[in-house]
C-alpha cells in the first residue's frame, strides 16, 4: 500500500529544479525567495516538501521572463538523471523502460502533487503512450511549460534506461500552438508534435520500451519501490508558515535546547517578527516549545531504550522526576506505561 502522498505539496527535488532553472534564466530572486520551502535547510532536505504553490509561482515567473517552449527545454536540460531522486531510479533501474515508467506512475507522489498531476501508461498495438495531466491553478503560459517539460523528462529517463536516445513516434500537447516551437523540436528530437490536444502524451515504439534495460541489476526495482514508500512516509510537508516554523523548531531541538533567537535566525527573521507571526496564527512561543518537547519526549520513550535521566537531559528537564511529572500531565500515565507496547 502506498503511503499518503502529502497532497498539496511537491518534493524538494522538484522545487530545486524550478529554482535552478529560474536562476539560469536570470529571474530576479526577490520575486520568489520568500516563498515557503525555499530556505536552504528545506530546499536541500530531500524529506521536506514545499507547497505546490511555490513551484507554481516560480514557473509563472519563468514564463514571464521568456517563452514557455524555452522554459520547458531549459527545465528538462537542468534535470540530470538522479536530480529527481528515487523517482528517476524507479525508471532507469527497472528491468525494462516500460516497467520503469509504470513504477514511476505508481509513485508519482514521490515528486509531484497527486491532486494536480497524474500519469497513465497505455499500450496500443505496436506503440506505448505515456499521458500526463496537470490540473494545477497555473497561468496559461506556465501550464504549457509544465506540460511540455513533463514529457521531456519522461523521454530523457526512458532513454537513459534504454541506454540510447529514444525518439518518440508522436508528441501531443494540451497547449495552443506557440509562435515558435523550435525549442520543442530540440527537446523531443522530432517534428511530429501536435498542439491543442485534450491531454499531453508522448508515444514510443512498444519494442523500444519492452526491451530489457541493459544495466538493470536484478531485484533492484523491489528495493527502490520500498524506498519510495519509505520516503513518502518520512517526508515533512510544509503547508503553511506554521509548518515551516515547527520544522525549524524541531531542527533547533536537534542542535540543543531551542531559543527564540535561534529559531528566528533559522527562519531569517527577527525575534519580534517571529512572535508577531505566531500571534497571527493563534500560537505562542511557549505553547509551541511545549508541543515540540512533548513530541520529542514521546518519540524517545517509544523509539529508544534510553533511560529517563538521559531523556530528561536531552529534552531540557532537570531530572527524571521532572520528566515523570510532565509525562503524567500530558497523558495521565507514567513514562514506563507510555513506553510499554499496546496490550502489554
ABEGO torsion letter per residue (X at the ends): XBBBAGBGBBBAAAAAAAAAAAAAAGBBAAAAAABBGABAAAAABAABBBBAAAAAAAAAAAAAABBAAAAAAAAAAABBBGAAEAAAAAAAABABAAAAAAAAAAAAAAABBAAABBBBBBBBEABBBBBBBBABBBBAAAAAAAAAAAAAAAAAAAAAAAGBBBBBABBBBBBBBBABAAAAAAAAGBABBBBGBABBBBBBBAAAAABBBAABBBGAAAAAAAAAAAAAAABBBBABAAAAAAAAAAAAAAAEBBBAAAAAAAAGBBAAAAAAAAAAAGBBAAAAAAAAAAAAAAAAAAABABBAAAAAAAAGBABAAAAAAAAAAAAGBBAAAAABBBGX
